[in-house]
Amino acid sequence: MIGSMTAPLTAPLQRLQTFRKNLLGAFPLRRDALFELIDALLLAHDPRSPQELALSPAFRRRWGMVHDALCHGQIAPAQAREFLADVEPPDALTLGGCAVYAMDSTIAGRPEADTLADRGHVYSTCAEKAVVGHQYSWLGRIVSRAPAWFAPRDVERIPTASTPAATAARQVTRFVATVALATVLSAIVADSGYAKVAFLSAFVGLTNVCVLVRLASNRVLYGAPAPEERHPTTGKRMKRGRPPVHGPKFALKNPPLPEQQIQVTLGGTTAKLSAWTHLHFKGLPQLEGLVVRVEFLKADGTPKYRRPLWLFWSGPSTVALEVIAQMYLARYGIEHFFRFAKQRLGLLCAQTPTLAASETWVWLVALAYSQLLLARSLVIPAWRPWDAKPRLQTKPVLTAGQVLNAWTTFSRVLGTPAAAPRASGKGTGRQVGDRPTPRPRCPVISKKAPVATA
């Protein structure tokens, strides 16, 4: 990127250099400017807007190219997903022989962007109310829990005409095609907002990908139907009509006695795990799985929380209940990724009125974070004077923030595959009397059903 220093190519460094070189193939238009935007983003400790990245020494073009690259540049999502899949760490977290992937969405509030298209009302957990903006669905591998590392695999904006569950189902379909030949079972873990038919139907018939989803405490599932009665001689059904699809009801508020129950320690807290088998949702009887109840206990054996944690698992029944609970707890790694991307990589700082530019910026953040992931074993941490001394004597696993702090020094040996800018002279500018057409105002799309009028 900066300078002409070189470093011996170790295996991790070779993977990082190959990834950086391949990135240019993911940008059909403005590829050099987009690549340098990623490098400038990694050098910015507190990015407040994409335009300020033009002041970075990594961005060798004029400041006008930032806007031009975001608005007129292109990213090939299929190639970007392929590159992200290739750099997934081989030593990523596995639990019970399963690779753990997390699925969740995050919002980008844009209440004042009147010219930004396809804005809708999305609920913000921070504001505890619905805000106007966009919503993005993320899928990625949980690499480690302490420190929290996340490997993005796919990101897609959720259009207002769709839902988070439907968009996530499309991402799962694309993901299944990339792990068709994988020998390790992949488990996609999601929160209770994805316990819907639109999302769960993507897992019907899959043998190499399963789902672990949280359930709301008021859900009702169904058991397997009773076997049909048939005539002992002819073998015909004794009852007419459609064969039963659902068995007895299974209400989470009033469940029967568990079929299996154990007591384990999760995160230093005692937990009681209960399980029921062969249960399915009313709208999706084809997907049958295991329901697990997780109750965290106090020292005296009483429940620590008012409501237990309910989970639905569609994977093999041979996976231990403790492992299933650990899978869901590992899902919070994606929450750490969201916080880091917003605070340190400026995920929400692109206040552009163009929809394509907003989506391009989100992809640039994902590709920048992936470089930090590849470099976590390569950088030399820049310890601060007030850091603990034991940390200075050993080589601990670095956090994403520590890798980003050391990126300024480390990036000097990387070089850049981007072409140098060419002098183009002074532009002609606007013609005399030219008045640009104002951008059209875009209404906020609401999904509420219109009220019928007499």
C-alpha positions as CSV (number, residue, x, y, z in Angstrom):
1,M,0.0,0.0,0.0
2,I,2.6,2.6,1.1
3,G,6.3,2.3,0.4
4,S,8.2,-0.4,-1.3
5,M,9.1,-2.6,1.6
6,T,8.8,-6.3,1.1
7,A,8.3,-9.2,3.6
8,P,8.9,-13.0,3.3
9,L,5.7,-14.7,2.2
10,T,4.5,-17.0,4.9
11,A,1.4,-19.0,4.4
12,P,-0.9,-16.5,6.2
13,L,0.7,-13.6,4.4
14,Q,0.3,-15.4,1.1
15,R,-3.4,-15.8,1.8
16,L,-3.8,-12.2,2.6
17,Q,-1.9,-11.0,-0.5
18,T,-3.9,-13.4,-2.7
19,F,-7.2,-12.1,-1.2
20,R,-6.1,-8.5,-1.9
21,K,-5.1,-9.3,-5.4
22,N,-8.4,-11.1,-6.1
23,L,-10.4,-8.2,-4.8
24,L,-9.8,-6.2,-7.9
25,G,-11.8,-8.9,-9.8
26,A,-14.8,-8.2,-7.6
27,F,-15.0,-4.6,-8.9
28,P,-16.2,-4.4,-12.5
29,L,-16.1,-0.6,-12.4
30,R,-13.8,1.8,-10.6
31,R,-11.9,-1.1,-9.2
32,D,-8.7,0.8,-8.3
33,A,-10.6,3.6,-6.5
34,L,-12.7,1.1,-4.6
35,F,-9.7,-0.9,-3.6
36,E,-7.9,2.2,-2.3
37,L,-11.0,3.2,-0.4
38,I,-10.7,-0.1,1.5
39,D,-7.1,0.6,2.3
40,A,-7.9,4.1,3.4
41,L,-10.7,2.8,5.6
42,L,-8.3,0.5,7.4
43,L,-5.9,3.4,8.1
44,A,-8.7,5.6,9.5
45,H,-9.1,5.1,13.3
46,D,-12.3,7.1,13.5
47,P,-14.0,7.4,10.1
48,R,-16.8,9.9,10.1
49,S,-17.6,10.0,6.4
50,P,-16.3,8.3,3.2
51,Q,-15.2,11.7,1.9
52,E,-12.6,12.1,4.6
53,L,-10.9,9.0,3.4
54,A,-9.6,11.1,0.4
55,L,-7.1,12.7,2.9
56,S,-5.5,9.3,3.6
57,P,-2.1,8.6,2.0
58,A,-3.6,5.2,0.9
59,F,-6.0,7.0,-1.4
60,R,-3.9,8.4,-4.2
61,R,-6.7,9.9,-6.2
62,R,-8.5,13.2,-5.9
63,W,-11.3,13.7,-3.4
64,G,-13.9,13.7,-6.1
65,M,-13.2,10.0,-6.9
66,V,-14.6,9.0,-3.5
67,H,-18.1,10.0,-4.6
68,D,-17.5,8.7,-8.1
69,A,-16.4,5.3,-6.9
70,L,-19.3,4.9,-4.5
71,C,-22.0,6.1,-6.9
72,H,-20.7,4.7,-10.2
73,G,-18.5,1.9,-9.1
74,Q,-19.8,-1.7,-9.1
75,I,-19.3,-4.7,-6.9
76,A,-19.9,-8.2,-8.2
77,P,-21.6,-9.8,-5.2
78,A,-21.2,-13.4,-6.5
79,Q,-17.5,-13.0,-6.8
80,A,-17.2,-11.2,-3.5
81,R,-19.0,-14.0,-1.7
82,E,-16.7,-16.5,-3.4
83,F,-13.6,-14.6,-2.2
84,L,-15.0,-14.4,1.3
85,A,-15.6,-18.2,1.4
86,D,-12.1,-18.9,0.2
87,V,-10.5,-17.0,3.1
88,E,-12.6,-18.5,5.9
89,P,-10.1,-19.6,8.5
90,P,-9.5,-23.3,8.7
91,D,-9.1,-23.1,12.5
92,A,-12.5,-21.6,13.0
93,L,-14.7,-22.7,15.8
94,T,-16.4,-26.1,15.6
95,L,-18.7,-27.5,18.3
96,G,-19.8,-31.1,18.2
97,G,-18.3,-31.5,14.8
98,C,-20.3,-28.6,13.4
99,A,-19.2,-25.4,11.9
100,V,-21.1,-22.6,13.6
101,Y,-22.5,-19.8,11.4
102,A,-24.5,-16.9,12.6
103,M,-27.4,-15.1,10.9
104,D,-28.7,-11.7,11.9
105,S,-29.6,-8.3,10.6
106,T,-28.6,-4.7,11.5
107,I,-30.2,-1.4,10.6
108,A,-28.9,1.8,9.1
109,G,-31.1,4.6,10.2
110,R,-31.7,7.3,7.6
111,P,-34.6,9.4,8.8
112,E,-33.6,12.6,7.1
113,A,-32.5,11.2,3.7
114,D,-35.7,12.2,1.8
115,T,-34.1,11.3,-1.6
116,L,-32.9,7.9,-0.6
117,A,-35.1,5.1,-2.2
118,D,-36.7,2.2,-0.5
119,R,-36.6,3.4,3.1
120,G,-38.9,1.7,5.5
121,H,-39.8,1.5,9.2
122,V,-37.4,-0.9,10.9
123,Y,-37.3,-1.6,14.6
124,S,-34.2,-0.5,16.5
125,T,-33.3,-2.3,19.7
126,C,-31.1,0.6,20.8
127,A,-33.8,3.2,20.3
128,E,-36.5,0.8,21.4
129,K,-38.7,2.0,18.6
130,A,-39.1,1.9,14.8
131,V,-36.8,4.2,12.9
132,V,-36.7,5.1,9.2
133,G,-33.9,3.5,7.2
134,H,-32.6,0.3,5.7
135,Q,-31.9,-3.1,7.1
136,Y,-29.0,-5.4,6.1
137,S,-28.9,-9.2,6.6
138,W,-25.5,-10.8,7.4
139,L,-24.3,-14.4,7.4
140,G,-20.9,-15.5,8.5
141,R,-18.8,-18.0,10.4
142,I,-18.1,-17.7,14.1
143,V,-14.3,-18.0,14.2
144,S,-13.7,-17.7,17.9
145,R,-15.5,-16.5,21.0
146,A,-12.7,-15.0,23.1
147,P,-11.6,-12.8,21.5
148,A,-14.7,-12.5,19.3
149,W,-13.8,-13.0,15.6
150,F,-16.4,-13.2,12.8
151,A,-15.8,-14.2,9.2
152,P,-18.5,-12.5,6.9
153,R,-19.8,-14.8,4.1
154,D,-22.7,-12.8,2.7
155,V,-24.5,-9.5,3.2
156,E,-27.7,-8.3,1.5
157,R,-30.0,-5.4,1.9
158,I,-33.5,-6.3,3.0
159,P,-35.9,-4.6,0.6
160,T,-39.1,-3.2,1.9
161,A,-41.0,-5.6,-0.3
162,S,-39.4,-8.5,1.5
163,T,-38.8,-9.6,5.1
164,P,-35.6,-10.5,7.1
165,A,-36.7,-14.1,7.1
166,A,-37.2,-14.3,3.3
167,T,-33.9,-12.5,2.6
168,A,-32.1,-14.8,5.0
169,A,-33.6,-17.8,3.2
170,R,-32.1,-16.6,-0.1
171,Q,-28.7,-16.3,1.7
172,V,-29.0,-19.8,3.0
173,T,-29.8,-21.1,-0.5
174,R,-26.7,-19.5,-1.8
175,F,-24.6,-20.7,1.1
176,V,-25.8,-24.3,0.7
177,A,-24.4,-24.3,-2.9
178,T,-20.9,-23.3,-1.6
179,V,-20.7,-26.1,1.0
180,A,-22.2,-28.9,-1.1
181,L,-18.9,-30.9,-0.9
182,A,-18.0,-30.0,2.6
183,T,-17.4,-32.9,5.0
184,V,-18.3,-30.9,8.1
185,L,-21.9,-30.2,9.1
186,S,-22.8,-26.5,9.1
187,A,-25.1,-25.1,11.7
188,I,-26.8,-21.7,11.1
189,V,-27.8,-20.1,14.3
190,A,-30.4,-17.3,14.4
191,D,-32.5,-15.4,16.9
192,S,-36.3,-15.8,17.5
193,G,-37.1,-13.4,14.7
194,Y,-36.1,-16.1,12.2
195,A,-38.3,-18.8,13.6
196,K,-40.7,-18.4,10.7
197,V,-41.7,-20.6,7.8
198,A,-40.2,-18.3,5.3
199,F,-36.7,-18.9,6.8
200,L,-37.0,-22.5,8.1
201,S,-38.3,-23.8,4.8
202,A,-34.9,-23.3,3.3
203,F,-33.6,-26.2,5.5
204,V,-36.1,-28.8,4.4
205,G,-34.3,-31.8,2.9
206,L,-30.8,-30.5,3.6
207,T,-28.3,-33.0,5.0
208,N,-25.2,-30.9,5.3
209,V,-26.7,-27.7,6.7
210,C,-29.0,-27.5,9.7
211,V,-30.6,-24.7,11.7
212,L,-30.6,-23.7,15.4
213,V,-33.1,-21.0,16.1
214,R,-34.5,-19.5,19.3
215,L,-38.2,-19.7,20.0
216,A,-40.4,-17.2,21.7
217,S,-41.8,-18.5,25.0
218,N,-45.4,-18.4,23.6
219,R,-44.9,-20.6,20.6
220,V,-46.8,-23.8,20.0
221,L,-45.3,-26.8,18.1
222,Y,-46.8,-30.2,17.2
223,G,-45.6,-33.7,17.7
224,A,-45.7,-36.5,15.1
225,P,-49.1,-37.8,14.1
226,A,-50.3,-41.1,15.4
227,P,-49.8,-44.1,13.0
228,E,-52.7,-44.7,10.7
229,E,-55.1,-47.6,11.3
230,R,-55.2,-50.0,8.4
231,H,-57.3,-53.1,7.7
232,P,-55.4,-56.2,8.7
233,T,-56.4,-58.0,5.5
234,T,-56.6,-55.4,2.7
235,G,-54.2,-52.9,4.2
236,K,-56.5,-50.0,3.4
237,R,-56.9,-47.0,5.7
238,M,-59.7,-47.4,8.2
239,K,-60.6,-43.7,8.1
240,R,-61.4,-41.5,5.2
241,G,-60.1,-38.1,4.4
242,R,-56.6,-36.6,4.5
243,P,-54.1,-38.4,6.7
244,P,-53.3,-36.4,9.9
245,V,-50.3,-34.1,9.6
246,H,-50.0,-32.9,13.2
247,G,-49.9,-34.8,16.4
248,P,-50.5,-33.5,19.9
249,K,-49.9,-29.8,20.7
250,F,-46.7,-28.8,22.4
251,A,-47.1,-25.4,24.1
252,L,-43.9,-23.9,25.4
253,K,-45.8,-22.2,28.2
254,N,-47.0,-25.6,29.5
255,P,-44.7,-28.4,28.2
256,P,-45.0,-32.0,29.3
257,L,-42.3,-33.8,31.2
258,P,-39.0,-33.8,29.3
259,E,-37.8,-36.8,27.5
260,Q,-34.2,-36.0,28.5
261,Q,-32.8,-33.7,31.2
262,I,-29.3,-32.9,32.3
263,Q,-27.5,-30.3,34.4
264,V,-24.3,-28.6,33.0
265,T,-22.2,-25.5,33.4
266,L,-22.5,-22.9,30.7
267,G,-20.2,-19.8,30.9
268,G,-19.6,-20.4,34.6
269,T,-23.3,-20.7,35.4
270,T,-25.2,-23.8,36.2
271,A,-27.9,-24.6,33.7
272,K,-30.6,-27.3,33.4
273,L,-31.2,-28.6,29.9
274,S,-34.4,-30.3,29.0
275,A,-35.2,-31.8,25.5
276,W,-38.2,-33.1,23.6
277,T,-37.9,-34.9,20.2
278,H,-39.9,-35.2,17.0
279,L,-41.5,-31.8,17.0
280,H,-42.4,-29.5,14.1
281,F,-44.1,-26.2,13.3
282,K,-47.7,-26.0,12.2
283,G,-46.9,-24.4,8.8
284,L,-43.8,-26.7,8.2
285,P,-44.4,-30.3,9.2
286,Q,-41.6,-31.4,6.8
287,L,-39.0,-30.0,9.2
288,E,-38.8,-32.1,12.3
289,G,-36.4,-31.4,15.1
290,L,-35.5,-31.2,18.8
291,V,-36.7,-28.6,21.2
292,V,-34.3,-27.7,24.0
293,R,-35.1,-25.6,27.1
294,V,-32.2,-23.9,28.8
295,E,-32.8,-22.8,32.4
296,F,-30.0,-20.9,34.1
297,L,-29.9,-21.5,37.9
298,K,-28.8,-19.6,40.9
299,A,-26.6,-21.1,43.6
300,D,-29.7,-22.3,45.5
301,G,-31.1,-24.0,42.4
302,T,-33.9,-21.5,41.6
303,P,-34.2,-20.1,38.1
304,K,-32.0,-17.1,37.5
305,Y,-34.3,-15.5,34.9
306,R,-38.0,-15.3,34.7
307,R,-38.2,-17.0,31.4
308,P,-36.1,-19.9,30.1
309,L,-34.3,-20.0,26.8
310,W,-36.1,-22.2,24.1
311,L,-34.2,-23.5,21.1
312,F,-35.2,-25.5,18.0
313,W,-32.6,-27.8,16.5
314,S,-33.0,-29.5,13.1
315,G,-29.6,-31.3,13.1
316,P,-28.6,-34.8,14.2
317,S,-30.0,-36.1,17.5
318,T,-26.5,-37.3,18.3
319,V,-25.3,-33.8,19.1
320,A,-25.2,-33.3,22.9
321,L,-27.6,-30.9,24.5
322,E,-24.7,-29.0,26.0
323,V,-23.2,-28.5,22.6
324,I,-26.5,-27.2,21.2
325,A,-26.7,-24.6,24.0
326,Q,-23.1,-23.6,23.4
327,M,-23.8,-23.1,19.7
328,Y,-26.5,-20.5,20.5
329,L,-24.3,-18.7,23.0
330,A,-21.6,-18.5,20.4
331,R,-24.0,-16.6,18.1
332,Y,-23.3,-13.4,20.0
333,G,-20.1,-13.2,18.1
334,I,-22.0,-11.5,15.3
335,E,-23.2,-8.9,17.8
336,H,-19.6,-8.0,18.6
337,F,-18.9,-7.8,14.9
338,F,-21.8,-5.3,14.4
339,R,-20.5,-3.1,17.2
340,F,-16.9,-3.1,15.9
341,A,-18.0,-2.4,12.3
342,K,-20.1,0.6,13.5
343,Q,-17.6,2.0,15.9
344,R,-14.3,1.4,14.2
345,L,-15.0,0.8,10.5
346,G,-17.7,3.4,9.9
347,L,-20.5,1.0,8.9
348,L,-23.1,3.7,9.3
349,C,-21.0,6.8,8.3
350,A,-21.9,6.7,4.6
351,Q,-24.8,9.2,4.5
352,T,-25.2,9.1,0.8
353,P,-28.5,9.7,-1.0
354,T,-27.9,7.0,-3.5
355,L,-29.1,3.4,-2.8
356,A,-26.3,1.8,-4.9
357,A,-23.6,3.8,-3.0
358,S,-25.1,2.7,0.4
359,E,-24.9,-1.0,-0.6
360,T,-21.4,-0.6,-2.0
361,W,-20.2,0.9,1.2
362,V,-21.5,-2.0,3.3
363,W,-19.6,-4.4,1.0
364,L,-16.4,-2.4,1.4
365,V,-16.7,-2.6,5.2
366,A,-17.1,-6.4,5.0
367,L,-14.1,-6.8,2.7
368,A,-12.0,-4.5,5.0
369,Y,-12.9,-6.5,8.1
370,S,-11.9,-9.7,6.3
371,Q,-8.4,-8.4,5.8
372,L,-8.1,-7.8,9.5
373,L,-9.2,-11.4,10.1
374,L,-6.5,-12.7,7.8
375,A,-3.8,-10.5,9.4
376,R,-4.6,-11.3,13.0
377,S,-1.6,-13.7,13.3
378,L,0.7,-11.5,11.2
379,V,0.7,-8.1,12.8
380,I,2.9,-7.0,15.7
381,P,0.6,-5.4,18.3
382,A,1.2,-1.8,19.2
383,W,1.0,-2.1,23.0
384,R,0.2,1.0,24.9
385,P,2.1,2.0,28.1
386,W,-0.8,1.2,30.3
387,D,-1.4,-2.3,29.0
388,A,-0.9,-5.2,31.4
389,K,2.7,-6.5,31.6
390,P,1.8,-10.2,31.2
391,R,0.4,-9.3,27.9
392,L,3.7,-7.9,26.8
393,Q,5.6,-11.1,27.7
394,T,3.4,-13.5,25.7
395,K,1.9,-13.6,22.3
396,P,-1.9,-13.5,22.9
397,V,-4.6,-13.8,20.3
398,L,-5.4,-10.3,19.2
399,T,-8.7,-8.7,19.0
400,A,-10.0,-6.9,15.9
401,G,-9.3,-3.5,17.5
402,Q,-5.7,-4.4,18.3
403,V,-5.2,-5.6,14.7
404,L,-6.7,-2.4,13.4
405,N,-4.4,-0.3,15.7
406,A,-1.3,-2.1,14.3
407,W,-2.5,-1.9,10.7
408,T,-0.7,1.4,10.0
409,T,2.7,-0.2,10.5
410,F,1.9,-3.6,9.1
411,S,0.4,-2.2,5.8
412,R,3.7,-0.8,4.7
413,V,5.0,-4.2,3.7
414,L,1.8,-5.2,1.7
415,G,2.0,-3.0,-1.3
416,T,-1.0,-2.5,-3.5
417,P,-2.3,-4.2,-6.6
418,A,-4.3,-1.1,-7.6
419,A,-3.0,0.8,-10.6
420,A,-1.7,4.3,-10.0
421,P,-4.0,7.2,-11.0
422,R,-3.4,8.8,-14.4
423,A,-3.4,12.5,-14.9
424,S,-6.6,13.5,-16.8
425,G,-6.3,17.3,-16.8
426,K,-8.9,19.8,-15.7
427,G,-12.5,18.9,-16.3
428,T,-14.8,21.0,-18.5
429,G,-17.2,21.5,-15.6
430,R,-20.9,22.4,-16.1
431,Q,-22.0,24.2,-19.2
432,V,-23.2,27.7,-18.9
433,G,-26.8,27.8,-17.8
434,D,-26.9,24.2,-16.8
435,R,-29.2,23.6,-13.8
436,P,-29.2,20.0,-12.4
437,T,-32.6,18.5,-11.9
438,P,-33.3,18.1,-8.2
439,R,-33.4,14.6,-6.9
440,P,-36.9,13.2,-6.5
441,R,-38.3,12.8,-3.0
442,C,-38.9,9.2,-2.1
443,P,-41.7,8.4,0.4
444,V,-41.1,6.2,3.4
445,I,-42.7,2.8,2.7
446,S,-44.9,1.4,5.3
447,K,-46.0,-2.2,5.5
448,K,-49.2,-1.5,7.4
449,A,-52.3,-2.5,5.6
450,P,-54.3,0.4,4.3
451,V,-57.5,1.3,6.2
452,A,-60.6,0.7,4.1
453,T,-62.8,3.7,3.6
454,A,-66.5,3.8,2.9
